[in-house]
């Protein structure tokens, strides 16, 4: 089902969408042999995921000998993650990059990637995402007019606070922790003893500054690029979830491609996922160094104390037999 709420789009964004829509519909630039692929996302150009997208852009051009031209609109120029997914569904934008949590609103199987402490480590995570289970998830959104192409590393999400160090779940008690508008994230924080507070990401800095929120949870590059470390001086690497990003193309556009063009796009996506991991790891190292230099206390807790508190979240999710089978397949892999 396509959910429409374009009245929430900014007026400036509407003009951009009209221009982009013309590009998508025409499928070409001044060179009539070149098809334009408009790719919009919400991250800054310094982000390691954006760098992976630039590699995707270059690889598509290389493989297609310039016949396909990926044009990137970063920084949320064309809307939020959900808005972009809806624009993909109607064919106004060809591609986007979103969190797997956002995809769960359209393809329920993606919800499994939000289960806390689902993966044993990074190797296990990517063995799953780059194997049969990952391909199943990427294809699960086709009925919702969205074709997943690959997963990008979005690291692991951890807690940060402006109030106090978080060394055990007990330290979360009474803290208002911002989470995505995602039920499992809400359940997870509440299970650990915090007070989960869904809030738009763009509103978070001011909320932390004014004490409306006491903390949040995210990966190191996002913690740094958002400048939240200016307000929150305690960062706990409990790494409760490893929700990847997804490179997605709307089927409205995907179905207009020839099989050769689809192969170029898929090959470029998989190749860029490999280079993006390198950017991500380099960014993690640089970000942690910057945080420590900025006076942020980095805490490396006993993760088992946090994972033990979230077992009820997994049990609730696994009440659905299909989801339980998916969780079992992931946990038994590798």
C-alpha positions, 0 to 999 in steps of 0.5 A: 500500500502506498501511503501519501502525505506529501502535504508535509513536504517542504515547499522548497522540496516540491520544486526540486521534486518537480525538476527531478520528476521531469528527469526521471520521466524523460530518462535522459540528459542532453545526451539522448543515449544516457539515462538519468537515475536520480538517487536522493538520501538524507546524509551529509556528503562527508558521511561514509555511506554517501562516499559509498553511494559516490562509488556506486555512481562511478561504477554504474557509469563505468559498467554502462560506458556512460549510458546510465548517469546516477545523479545524487541529491544528498542532505535530505534535499528531496525529503525524509526517508519515508517521503523518499520511499513513497516518491520511489513508489510513484516513480518521482525518484528512482533510488534512495538510501534508507535505514532498514528500520524505515524499510520495515514499514513497507516490508515486514521481514526487515523488522528482524534486523532491529532485534537487539543483539541479533548478530554475534559480531560484524562477521556474522552480520555481513555473512547473513546480509550478503547471503541468501537471507540478505537477498530474501530481505532485499526482494521482500519489498517488491510487492511494495514497489521497492527493490532492494539492491544491497546493504551498507554498513551502518555500524552498531547503535549505542547510547549517549547521554548528557546527564551521566555515564551509562555503564549498566542498564540501571543507569538508564532509569529515568533517562528520556532516550530518543529513539526512531519511530520504531516499535522495537526500538521503543520496546528495547529502551523501555526493557533496559529501564530507560524512557523511550522517546520517539522524536524526529532526528532533526529536532534532537540537538535542540531537545538535548540542549534544552533538556527535553531529552537526556540522551539518544542512541546511534553509531559514532559517525552519526553522533559526530556528524550531528554534533550531538557530542557537543551536548552529550559527553558520555558515550557507551559502546553497548552496541545493542543493534546493528541495523544496516542501511539499504540501497533501494530502487523503486520498481517503477523505474527498475522495471523500465531497465533492460536486463543488462542495465539491471545487471550493471546496477546490481553489480555496481551496488554490490561493489560499492557495498565493499568499498563503503565498509572500508570508509565506514571502518576508517570513519569509526576510528576517526570519530572515536578519536575526535570524541575523546579529544572533545572530552567525551567519555567513551565507556565500554561496558559488559554487553551481556548486562544489556543483552540480558535485559532485551530477551523479552523483546526477542520473545515478543517478536518471535511470537510470529512463526514466520519471524521466529523461523527467520530469527532461527535461520539467522542465529544458526547461520555461520 
